[in-house]
Amino acid sequence: MQTSIPTLFMRGGTSRGPFFLADDLPQDQALRDRVLLAVMGSPDRRQIDGLGGAHPLTSKVGIISRGSQPGVDLDFLFAQLQPDKDTVDTTPNCGNMLAAVVPFALERGLVTAQGETSTFRVLTLNTGMQCDVTVQTPGGQMRYDGEARIDGVPGSASPITINFLDTAGSVCSGLLPTGKVKDVVQLEGVGALEITCIDNGMPLVMLRAADLGRSGYESVAELNADTELKTRLEALRLQCGHLMGLGDVSKKTYPKMCLVAPPRDGGSISTRCFIPHVCHDAIGVLAAVTVGTACVLEGSVTEGIAQMQPGLRHLVSVEHPTGEFSVDLELDPENPQNVIRAALLRTARLIMRGEVMIPSAIWKGQQA
């Protein structure tokens, strides 16, 4: 016997996965996690028995409900799964999947279109982060086609604007969890290494690629095959987990690791991000926000690398393996080391609607 669960399979930014109404899933967290593992087909490297796409970027789930706080329209719980592990991590945010939250809510009737464009406030339950998401809704319907393009996704689509309201210290204690813009740590086989530990929506450890003997322009395949580099990055990640107040991060998907280098395609900075053990084909939304923030902070490891203009408003173009990601940042006039606004452009698309089937031995459904 099998249990059916209503779902919409959606792309959000450069990620995709099934989206569910919270009421359609078990309320018990442990049982819910077992259900999600069955939905995605984890743990299995190919995820052959589920909806997962055999990659962390396609092993993601969105869980949506009406807003639970005054002024909030929608609650969003993000779940990160791994192809070959039995973990369900609801600690970090995901700005890519966030782009599909409002389209899902419109499709399922949780909210109603407001006119030609509609803006709704979304609370990400993972970290308490809020943002305003604006979508195109001509004729009262979610519009998916359009002229907006984002690197990492073929073709064009309707623009979705995300204006983050409070991203600093999303998981860590603050924007700079070590209390410093730049730290120096000792790494075996390397020696003293300068890093920036920062969290403006996503905990990151940033370091210069050249300091590890890499250019920072290697392909994703080259970096994923670079065993020596990955071993050193993981040793550094485990060390920085404690520095950032995150404790033992050996079983956590954060902090992410980010190699930076001077831009070479007209952008502000070049990046290669690990999520955390696989090199990202592009860069995560909130990782891009965090990288952009480091670029505008005096004294970070990006200083002397990032190509930035003076001023309080910055459009930071973050280069990545498949293109670039632009982040609109505004600094506090009273404290230029403080970012008061972060906004960006994404797209999303409904790919499939229907029911996903899981073994009834795992869960018999809400009616049972």
N, C-alpha and C positions, 0 to 999 in steps of 0.2 A: 504494500500500500504506500501511497505517496500523499504528501500534503502540498496544497497549492497556496502560494502567497502572491497577491497582486503586486506588480512592480512596473516601473518605467525604467527602461535601460537608456541611459543618457550619456552624452559627452559633455563634460564641463571643462572648458579650456583645452589643455593637452592631456587630460585624463578622462577616463570613462568608467562606468559601473552602474549597478542597479540602485535605484532610489526607492525607498519605502516610506509609507506612512508609519509613524511610530506605533499607532494602534494596531497595525497589521503584523507586528512582531511581538515576541514574548516580552513581558515586562521584566522578568528575572534576567539579570545581566549574563550570568553564566550560560543559561539556556539560549538567550539571544545570540551569544557568541558562537555557540555550537551550530545554531541555525545558519548564521552568516558564513561559517566555514563550509558548511554543506552547500550553500548557495554558490559560493565561489569555486568549490572543488579543491580547497586546501586541506591538508598539506599535500601537494603534488607539484612537481616542477612544471608540468604541462597544464595543470588544472583541467585535466581532460574530462573530469566528471562534473564540471560546473561552469559558471559564467566567466571565471577569471581568464585573463589574457596572457598568463605566463610571464608577467612582468609587474613590478610594484606599481607602475603608473596605471595599470588596468586591473589592479586588485583592490579596488576602493569601493566603498559603499556610502550612500547618503541616507540619513534617516530624518524625516521632516515631520513637524507638527505645528499647530498654530502657536503664536507667541504666548509665552507664559508670564511675561513681565509687561508693565505699562509702557506703551510706546513702541513695543516690539511686535512686528507682524508675524514673524516666523522664527521658530527654533530649528536649528540645524545641528545634528550630531554626525560627525565624520568618523568613519571607521577605516583604518588602514590594515589590510591583510597582506600576507606574503605568500607567494606561490608555494614554496616548499616548507612553510612553517605553520604551526597551529595557533598562531597569535592573532588577536584582534585588538589593535591599539587605538583607543579613543582619546589619547592624550594630546597629540598635535593637531594643528589646523591644516586645512587644505584649501588654498585659494582658488585652485582650478575647479574642483568639485563644487565649490561655493557658487560658481557662475551658473550652475544648473538648478540651484535651489528655487529661485523665483519662477523659472519656466515650469518646473515640476509642480509647484504650488498652484500656478494658474491652471495647469492641465488637470489637477485633481480637485480644483474648486476650493482650496484653502483660502485664497484671496481672489479679489475681483479686479479686473483691469480698470484703470482710472481715466483713461483717455488714449491719445495717440502714444504717449509714453506713460509708464507706471513705475513709481519708486516705492520700494518696501524696505523696512528695516529688518535685518536678519541678525539674530543672536547665535553665534557659534558656541554651542554648549561645551565643547571641548576645553575652551580656555576663557569663556566669558566675553570674547571679542564681539563687538557690534560693527555693522557696516550698513550703508545704504546702497541698495542695488537697483539700478535703473534699466528697464528693458523696453523694447518697442512693442506696443500693443494696439496697432491700428484695427479699428472695427471691434475692439474688445477682445482680440485674440492675440496670443503670443506669436510674434513674427520670428521665424528662424532664418529666412533668406535675407541677404543684404550684402553690403560692399565691404564690411570690416574684415580685415585679414590679421591673423596672428601666426607667427612662426611656429612650426610644429604641427599645424593642421592644414590640410590641403583645401584649396578653394576659399570662398568668402562666406560670410554669414552676417546676421543682424548684430549690431554692437550691443554689448552689455557692459555698463559702467559700474565699477565697484569703488565706493568711497569709504575707506577704512576710518573708523572713528577712534579706536584705542588699541593699537597693536603692540605698543611697547611693553616688553616683559610678558609676552603671551603665555609662556611656560615657565620662564625663569623669574627671578625676583625683580628684574627691571631690564631696561634697555641694555645696560652693560653689567651683566651679572657678576663679574669679578671686581667691579668698581673702577676698572681702567679701560681706556680706549685701546690700549695695546699691552699685551703681556709677553713675557719671555719665559719659555719652558725648555726643559732639556728633553730631547728625544734621542733614544739610542740609535747610533749609526749616523746621526746628523749633528748632534750637539745643541747649542743654543738656537732656539727657533722663535721668531717673532710671530705672534698670532693676535687676532682680534676676536674675542668672544662676544657675540651680540645677538639680541633677540628683539626684532621689531616685527613680530608676527610668526617667525620661525627661528628657533635656536640654531645658530650657525657658528662654526669655527672657521675663520677665514685666514688663509696664509698665502704667501707668494709662491707660485709654482716653481719659480727659479730657485727658491730656497731648498727645494727637494730635488733639484737637478732636472726639472721638467720645464718645457716651454710654456705650458698652459694652453697650447693650441692643438694638442694631440686629439685624435678622433676618439669617440666613445669606445669603439672596439679596442683601440690601442690601450686605453686606460683600464678597461675591464680586464684585459689580459696582463696588466702590469702587476704581478703578484707582489713584488717588493714594495711598490708604492702603496698598494692597498693594505699591506701588513703594517706599514708605518702609519698610515692614516688611521687605522683602527686603534693602534697603540696610543696615538695622540688623542683620538676621540674618547677613549676610556679615561685618559688622564684629565681631559678637559671637562668631562662629565662631572667630576668632583669639584673642579675649579669653579664651575658654573652653578654649583649647588644642586645638581641633578642626581647626585649619587652614582650608583652603579648603572651605567647605561648599556651594558653588554646585551641586554634583551630589549632595548628601546630603539625606536627608529630615529631618535634625535639625540644629540645635535647632529645636523647634517654637516658635511665637510665641504669646503669650497676653496678651490685653487683659483687665484686671481693672477692676471697678467695684463700688460698694457693692451688697449684696444687695437685692433688691426683692420676693422671694417667700418670705421667712422663713428663708432659708438663711444661710450664713456669708459667702459672697462670690459675685459674678457674674463669669462668664468668657465670652470668645469666643476660641477657639483656632484657629490656622491650622496645617495639617499637611503641609508648611509653607506652601503657596501657595493652598490651598483652606480655607475656613472649615469647621470640624468641625460637623456637625449636632448633636453632643452634646459629649463630651470623652472622650479616651482614658483607660483605667484608670490607667496609670502617670502620665499627665499630671495626673489628679485627685489622685493620691498626692503628686505633686510640688507642685501648687498648695496642697494642704492643709498640706504641710510648710512652705511659705513663710508661710502664715497663722499658724503657731505660732512662727516665728522673729522675735525682736525686731529691728526695724530694717529689715525688708524693705519693698518697695513696697506691700505689702498693709496695712501699719500705718496705722491711721486709716480704713481702708476695710472690712477684714474685721470681722465681728461675732463676737468670741470671748470665752469665759468663762475666768477664771483656773483653773489647775490643771495636772496632769501628764497627764491623760487627756482627749482631745478627739474628739468626733464632728463632723467638719468637713463641712458640707453645701455642696458646690460646685455652684452654679447654672450651667446651660448653656442653649443655645437651645431644647432640647426637654424640660427638666426639671431634675433635680438628681442628684448623685452623692455619696453619703455615704462618707467615709473615716474609719476608726477609728485614731487615732494615740495613741501613748503616748510620753511624754518621759522622758529619763534624769533621775532625781532629783538626781544629782550634777552634771549639765550640762543644764539645760533647753533649750539650743540644739541638743541631739542627740536625734533621734527613734529610739527603740529598737524600735518595733513599728508595723507598718502592715497593716491587714486590711480586707477589703471583701467585698461580696456581688455575684455575677454569676449568670447563667444560660446555658445552652447547649442546643442541640438538633441531633440528627442529621436532616438534611434529605433526603439521598439517599445510597445506596450503589451502587457499580457500578464501571465502568471508564471512564476518560477516554481519548479517542483523539487521537493526535498523528501528523503525517506521519512515515513510516518514514525519510524522507530526513534527518530531524533526529536520530533515534535508533531503532535496530532492537530495543531492549529488552535485558534482562539475559541472556536465553538466547543472543542473538547474540554 
